Amino acid sequence: MSSRSRRGWSAAREVSILALALVGLVGCSRPLDRSLVTGKTLADYRASFEPVYAEMNAHEREAFDWAVSDLDQATLHGRYPNGSAREVIRGEVRSVLRDYPKALRTLQAEYERLASVRAELVKVTARGGFAIEKDFFGFQPTITSEITNGSRYPISRLAWEAALYLNGAGDPFATARVTSDFRSRNGLRPGDTYKVTSIVGFVKGDDRWTSLEVRNAHSVRVALTPVLTSIEDFAGRQYLAVDTARKLKSMRIARAAAERYADI
């Protein structure tokens, strides 16, 4: 082989190797690995993020949505300055899998410790009737309830989750929170029963509870469930400061998600 031929073969080989290297670099530059602009404006972040998100598959999108669901831009930048979507996902997965097992054990112990308190507080019950009245402000969705304290705890006030059911449906048409305050009645003592009237939506009323569909329903039913963390004693202290049951459920869902996205 002539030296010229050797030089030509060598040059061609170098070009081929360079081409392969470039292909490798392009292949490694997956959407998940591109840096995001986290430290500038929200518009800059979106401009860097949207093309990346468009190229993610469904699993990757779910993982990223989960990872940033409770992060604002400042927190995102603080944890992962100009990091890639993969770095964000892996960081949140790692954090949950590292911290949640111990936190869940602690919360479970607290949940079990307060089991007897919850068992008493659910004995606070209400039977509610619903009516739509009209006054100066217009239609007023009104719940008239008979509240009984079947627990052994004295109560100064509490909130209720009110659910409105139409025509025998199994799912509520509308929900709202209403408050019962017994401080002007010498408190709701164990065994007491009081009648209470509440307007849903305060003075002007909640429009969803007075819509045409509600006013023309064949049957209307209201169910009231006590918000256990809202129940206060005569000194205004909550019997249950934290809804451990809801928090346990939320943390278990988060841990399951972290395990699901650990492959990214």
C-alpha positions as CSV (number, residue, x, y, z in Angstrom):
1,M,0.0,0.0,0.0
2,S,1.4,3.4,-1.0
3,S,2.0,6.0,1.7
4,R,-0.7,8.1,0.0
5,S,-3.2,5.2,0.3
6,R,-2.2,4.7,3.9
7,R,-2.8,8.4,4.6
8,G,-6.2,8.2,2.8
9,W,-7.2,5.1,4.9
10,S,-6.0,6.8,8.1
11,A,-7.9,10.0,7.4
12,A,-11.1,8.0,6.5
13,R,-10.7,6.0,9.7
14,E,-10.4,9.2,11.8
15,V,-13.5,10.6,10.1
16,S,-15.4,7.4,10.8
17,I,-14.3,7.4,14.5
18,L,-15.3,11.0,14.9
19,A,-18.7,10.3,13.3
20,L,-19.3,7.4,15.7
21,A,-18.3,9.6,18.6
22,L,-20.8,12.3,17.6
23,V,-23.5,9.7,17.2
24,G,-22.8,8.5,20.7
25,L,-22.9,12.0,22.1
26,V,-26.2,12.7,20.4
27,G,-27.6,9.4,21.6
28,C,-26.6,10.3,25.2
29,S,-28.2,13.7,25.0
30,R,-31.6,12.4,25.9
31,P,-34.4,14.9,26.9
32,L,-34.1,13.8,30.6
33,D,-30.5,14.8,30.7
34,R,-30.7,18.3,29.3
35,S,-30.1,21.1,31.8
36,L,-33.1,23.2,32.8
37,V,-32.9,26.9,33.4
38,T,-34.0,27.1,37.0
39,G,-32.3,30.3,38.3
40,K,-33.8,32.9,36.0
41,T,-37.4,33.9,35.2
42,L,-40.3,31.5,35.1
43,A,-40.5,32.2,31.3
44,D,-36.8,31.1,31.0
45,Y,-37.6,27.9,32.9
46,R,-40.6,27.1,30.8
47,A,-38.7,27.8,27.6
48,S,-36.0,25.2,28.7
49,F,-38.5,22.8,30.1
50,E,-41.3,22.6,27.4
51,P,-39.1,21.1,24.6
52,V,-37.8,18.5,27.1
53,Y,-41.3,17.6,28.4
54,A,-42.5,17.2,24.8
55,E,-39.9,14.5,24.2
56,M,-40.5,12.5,27.4
57,N,-42.5,9.3,27.4
58,A,-45.5,8.9,29.6
59,H,-43.6,7.2,32.4
60,E,-41.0,10.0,32.5
61,R,-43.7,12.7,32.4
62,E,-45.5,11.1,35.3
63,A,-42.2,10.8,37.3
64,F,-41.3,14.5,36.7
65,D,-44.8,15.7,37.5
66,W,-44.6,13.8,40.7
67,A,-41.1,15.0,41.6
68,V,-42.0,18.7,41.2
69,S,-45.6,18.6,42.5
70,D,-44.7,20.3,45.8
71,L,-41.7,22.4,44.6
72,D,-41.9,26.0,43.6
73,Q,-39.2,27.4,41.3
74,A,-37.0,28.8,44.1
75,T,-37.0,25.4,45.9
76,L,-36.3,23.6,42.6
77,H,-33.3,25.9,42.0
78,G,-32.1,25.5,45.5
79,R,-32.1,21.7,45.3
80,Y,-31.2,21.2,41.7
81,P,-29.6,24.4,40.2
82,N,-29.9,24.1,36.5
83,G,-30.2,20.4,36.9
84,S,-31.8,18.0,34.4
85,A,-35.2,16.4,34.7
86,R,-33.4,13.1,35.5
87,E,-31.5,14.7,38.3
88,V,-34.7,16.2,39.8
89,I,-36.5,12.8,39.6
90,R,-33.6,10.9,41.0
91,G,-33.1,13.4,43.8
92,E,-36.7,13.3,44.9
93,V,-36.8,9.5,44.6
94,R,-33.7,9.2,46.7
95,S,-35.0,11.6,49.3
96,V,-38.3,9.8,49.8
97,L,-36.7,6.3,49.9
98,R,-34.2,7.5,52.4
99,D,-36.4,9.6,54.7
100,Y,-39.9,8.1,54.6
101,P,-39.4,4.7,56.2
102,K,-38.4,6.2,59.5
103,A,-41.0,9.0,59.3
104,L,-43.7,6.4,58.5
105,R,-42.8,4.3,61.5
106,T,-42.9,7.4,63.8
107,L,-46.3,8.5,62.3
108,Q,-47.7,5.0,62.6
109,A,-46.8,5.0,66.3
110,E,-48.5,8.4,66.8
111,Y,-51.6,7.1,64.9
112,E,-51.9,4.1,67.2
113,R,-51.3,6.2,70.3
114,L,-54.2,8.5,69.4
115,A,-56.5,5.7,68.3
116,S,-58.7,6.0,71.4
117,V,-59.1,9.8,70.9
118,R,-60.2,9.3,67.3
119,A,-62.6,6.6,68.4
120,E,-64.3,9.0,70.8
121,L,-64.4,12.0,68.4
122,V,-66.1,10.1,65.7
123,K,-69.0,9.8,68.1
124,V,-69.8,13.5,67.6
125,T,-72.6,13.2,65.0
126,A,-75.0,15.4,63.1
127,R,-78.2,14.8,61.3
128,G,-78.7,17.5,58.7
129,G,-81.7,18.9,56.7
130,F,-81.2,21.1,53.7
131,A,-83.3,24.0,52.4
132,I,-82.8,26.9,50.0
133,E,-84.1,30.1,51.5
134,K,-84.2,33.6,49.9
135,D,-83.4,36.9,51.5
136,F,-81.8,40.3,50.7
137,F,-78.7,38.6,49.4
138,G,-80.5,36.1,47.2
139,F,-80.8,32.3,47.5
140,Q,-79.3,31.0,50.8
141,P,-78.3,27.3,51.0
142,T,-79.1,26.4,54.6
143,I,-78.3,23.4,56.6
144,T,-80.3,22.8,59.8
145,S,-78.6,20.1,61.8
146,E,-79.1,18.3,65.1
147,I,-75.6,17.8,66.6
148,T,-75.0,15.3,69.4
149,N,-71.9,14.9,71.4
150,G,-71.7,11.2,72.0
151,S,-68.0,11.4,73.0
152,R,-66.6,11.8,76.5
153,Y,-64.9,15.1,75.5
154,P,-66.3,18.7,76.0
155,I,-66.3,20.7,72.7
156,S,-66.2,24.4,72.1
157,R,-66.4,24.3,68.3
158,L,-65.7,22.2,65.3
159,A,-65.9,22.0,61.5
160,W,-67.9,19.7,59.3
161,E,-67.4,18.4,55.8
162,A,-70.8,18.8,54.3
163,A,-71.8,16.8,51.2
164,L,-74.8,17.4,49.1
165,Y,-76.4,14.5,47.3
166,L,-79.1,14.8,44.6
167,N,-81.7,12.3,43.4
168,G,-80.2,9.4,45.4
169,A,-76.7,9.6,43.7
170,G,-73.8,7.8,45.4
171,D,-71.4,10.7,44.7
172,P,-71.8,14.2,46.2
173,F,-72.9,16.9,43.8
174,A,-71.2,19.5,45.9
175,T,-69.1,19.7,49.1
176,A,-68.3,22.5,51.6
177,R,-67.0,23.1,55.0
178,V,-69.2,24.6,57.7
179,T,-68.5,25.4,61.3
180,S,-70.4,24.9,64.5
181,D,-69.5,27.2,67.4
182,F,-70.9,26.4,70.9
183,R,-69.0,29.0,72.9
184,S,-72.0,31.2,73.3
185,R,-74.1,28.1,74.5
186,N,-71.8,27.1,77.4
187,G,-70.1,24.5,75.2
188,L,-71.2,21.2,73.8
189,R,-70.7,18.8,76.7
190,P,-70.8,15.0,76.6
191,G,-74.4,13.9,76.0
192,D,-75.6,17.3,74.8
193,T,-77.7,17.8,71.6
194,Y,-78.1,21.2,69.9
195,K,-79.8,22.4,66.8
196,V,-77.6,24.5,64.6
197,T,-78.3,26.4,61.4
198,S,-75.5,27.1,59.0
199,I,-75.4,29.0,55.7
200,V,-73.2,27.3,53.1
201,G,-70.9,30.0,51.7
202,F,-71.3,32.5,54.6
203,V,-73.5,35.6,53.9
204,K,-74.0,35.4,50.2
205,G,-74.2,31.6,49.9
206,D,-72.4,29.1,47.7
207,D,-73.9,29.3,44.2
208,R,-73.2,25.6,43.5
209,W,-75.5,24.7,46.3
210,T,-78.3,26.9,44.9
211,S,-78.0,26.1,41.2
212,L,-81.0,25.2,39.0
213,E,-80.0,21.6,39.2
214,V,-80.2,21.6,43.0
215,R,-83.5,23.6,43.0
216,N,-85.1,21.2,40.6
217,A,-83.8,18.0,42.1
218,H,-86.4,15.3,43.0
219,S,-84.6,14.6,46.3
220,V,-81.8,16.3,48.2
221,R,-79.8,14.9,51.1
222,V,-77.0,16.4,53.2
223,A,-74.4,14.3,55.1
224,L,-72.1,15.9,57.7
225,T,-68.8,14.4,58.7
226,P,-66.8,15.9,61.6
227,V,-63.3,17.2,60.7
228,L,-61.5,15.5,63.6
229,T,-58.5,17.9,63.6
230,S,-60.9,20.9,64.0
231,I,-62.5,19.8,67.2
232,E,-61.5,22.0,70.1
233,D,-61.8,21.6,73.9
234,F,-63.2,24.3,76.2
235,A,-59.7,26.0,76.2
236,G,-59.6,26.2,72.4
237,R,-57.1,23.4,72.1
238,Q,-57.4,20.8,69.4
239,Y,-57.7,17.2,70.5
240,L,-56.0,16.1,67.3
241,A,-53.6,18.6,66.0
242,V,-52.6,16.5,63.0
243,D,-54.7,14.2,60.8
244,T,-52.3,11.3,61.1
245,A,-54.5,9.0,59.0
246,R,-54.5,11.3,56.1
247,K,-50.8,12.0,56.4
248,L,-50.0,8.3,56.6
249,K,-52.0,7.7,53.4
250,S,-50.3,10.5,51.6
251,M,-46.8,9.4,52.6
252,R,-47.5,5.8,51.6
253,I,-48.7,7.0,48.2
254,A,-45.5,9.1,47.9
255,R,-43.3,6.1,48.8
256,A,-45.0,3.8,46.3
257,A,-44.5,6.5,43.6
258,A,-40.8,6.8,44.5
259,E,-40.4,3.0,44.1
260,R,-42.2,3.1,40.8
261,Y,-39.9,5.9,39.4
262,A,-36.7,4.5,40.8
263,D,-35.9,3.0,37.4
264,I,-35.3,6.5,35.8
